[in-house]
Amino acid sequence: MAITDRQSASLALGHALAAAERGFPVLPLSPTKLPAVRSPHRASPDATAGAPCRGECGRPGHGVHDATTDPERVRALFAAAPWATGYGIACGRAPHHLIGIDLDVHAHDGRRPLAQGTTAGSLTALHELALRHLFTIPETVTVLTPSGGRHLWLTGPPGVTVPNSVGRLAPGIDVRGGGGYLVGPGSVTAYGAYRLAPGSARLSPAPCPRALLRLVAAPERPRGPVRSADPGRIEGRSEGQGEGQGEGRDEGRGEGRGEGLVRFVRTAHAGQRNTRLFWAACRAYENGIGESLADDLAAAAVDTGLSDQEARATIASAARLTAGRGARR
């Protein structure tokens, strides 16, 4: 093994032990980002024909099922794979129940880049999901990938299973949940190094917003246009009686020319202003009163503290999103 390989292996073990100490189950990875310890069953494929072994045999080499927080077992796994230059962090496991949001820079055929080789496409898609479903993307641990993508680390509640998915939320957005793993920061792969984004070292993984958790935990994405979340269920706060129940409902019939939508925007609190405005503008355009209500919605948003430019941009996004859907009468 070359000196640089030995150095990478030592660094990977050090990073893995540090992660394990923080409660993240880890396993060694090869330079190809695959589990580094070879399967003990590779020479006898018929031995597990009845049921796949997930480590019940007591030997290492079962991929993510090897992941552990025990420092002695971590060292033993790396000793069994001295070629390992990185480490993986198992998702969905206690105590953190980690959920990884992987913002990729390539479409899923592996060839067509998203947004000219940047994360702009997938990051924009995530922000659009946040606006549509009324949640805020929290400040959390972020790992920068060699290709220019990023991994957002979030925590989930016990008892909620998050499946792994590729592009189900939106093109370029993959999800890592139970049975999956994330390449840990400090890993060196054939593609380059994974590193913490500036400012991430001081952070712990943030709880996954409830609205986002509902999306990633859903077994199947609904077909057809996605209905926006109920305005009375804005993330992090339960709205008062009437909001989302009575106010804003007149937009479904055009009564009052959307006065309820304007009130809904004007009563937004900090952290809700953009999401409320986006929701209200979508409802207005869907019901054929978007153009006539745009100025009033923008003025209401400005009253809550948004700039006119921010308000107009949000309304324009709602207009683009709902284009062609027409009034529901």
Secondary structure, DSSP 8 states (H G I E B T S, - for coil): --HHHHHHHHHHHHHHHHHHHTT--EEEE-TTSSBSS--TTTT-GGGGSSS--SSTTS-S--GGGG-B--HHHHHHHHHH-TT--EEEEESS-TTTTEEEEEE-SB-TTSSSBSTTTSTHHHHHHHHHHHHHHT-------EEE-TTS-EEEEEE--TT-----EEEEEETTEEEE-TT-EEE-TT-EETTEE-EE-TTGGG---EE--HHHHHHHH-SS--SSS-----GGG-TTS---TTBTTTBTGGGGTTGGGGHHHHHHHHT--TTTHHHHHHHHHHHHHHTT-HHHHHHHHHHHHHHHT--HHHHHHHHHHHHHHHTTT----
